[in-house]
Amino acid sequence: MTKQEIFDKIGSIIEDRFEVEHDKVTNDLNFRTDLDADSIDFVEFIMELEDTFGAEISDDDAEKLNTIGQVVDYVYDHQETAE
């Protein structure tokens, strides 16, 4: 999966979960400062990512993910290579 495909999927999740307009979803969008996501919102978002991409994101790794770009890079770097 390309970074653009990952970004598009994550963007759709962000739009639905945080009620953000499509054109506002950028790599620099910050979950805490731009979306006002509290810890429960963020945990639910991470769980949805895990379901969507079939990957497990550790709590330690999740704490380091602040922007959409960081999430895209994380998913891209941790996706299964056997397709």
N, C-alpha and C positions, 0 to 999 in steps of 0.2 A: 504494500500500500504506500502510495506517495505521501509526502508531507501535505500536499494540497488536499488530497482525499481525506486525510486525517483531520486537517483543519476544517474542512467542510462539515464533517460529522460532528466534531466538537462544537463548531459554530451553531449547528442546529440544536444541539443540546443546550447551549448557553441561551440561545434565543427563546427556547421553550421554558426552560427552568427559571431563568432570571428576567424574562420578559424584556429582552433587549432587541432593538431594531437591528436588522441584518447588517446595515452599513456601519454600525457601531462596533461590530465584532472584528477586532484586529488582534494581531499577535501581542501588542503591548497592553491589551486590556487586562487590568489587575483585578483579581477576584475580591480582594478585601477593600481596596480603595475605590475602584470604579463600580463594582457591583454591590458593594456593601454586604458581601456574603459573610454570614456568621459561621461558626464552626460546624453547626448542624447542616447548613446549606452546603458547605464545602464537602463534608463527609458524604452527603447524599450524592453530590456531583461526582465524587471519586468512585462511589459504588456504581453509578450509572456508566461511568467510563469503563470500569472493569467489566460490566455486563456487555457493553457495546463492542469492546475490543478483545474480549476474552483473555484479559491479562490481569494479574494481581499487582496492585500498587501498595507497597509497604507504607506504614504510617510515617516512617522516617523520610521516605522519598516524597510522600504527599506533602509533608510540611515544607519542602523546598520548592514546591510548585506554586508560584505566585501569579504568573501570567499565562495567557492562552498559548503564547509561543513556547513557553517552557513545557507546557503539557504536550503540545504537538511534538516537540523534540523528544520528550520522554517516551511517548507512545511509539514514535518512529524508531527510536533506538532499542526498544524492548519488544518489538513485534516478533512474532515467530517467523523465521526465515523459510521454513519448509511450507510451501504453498502448493 
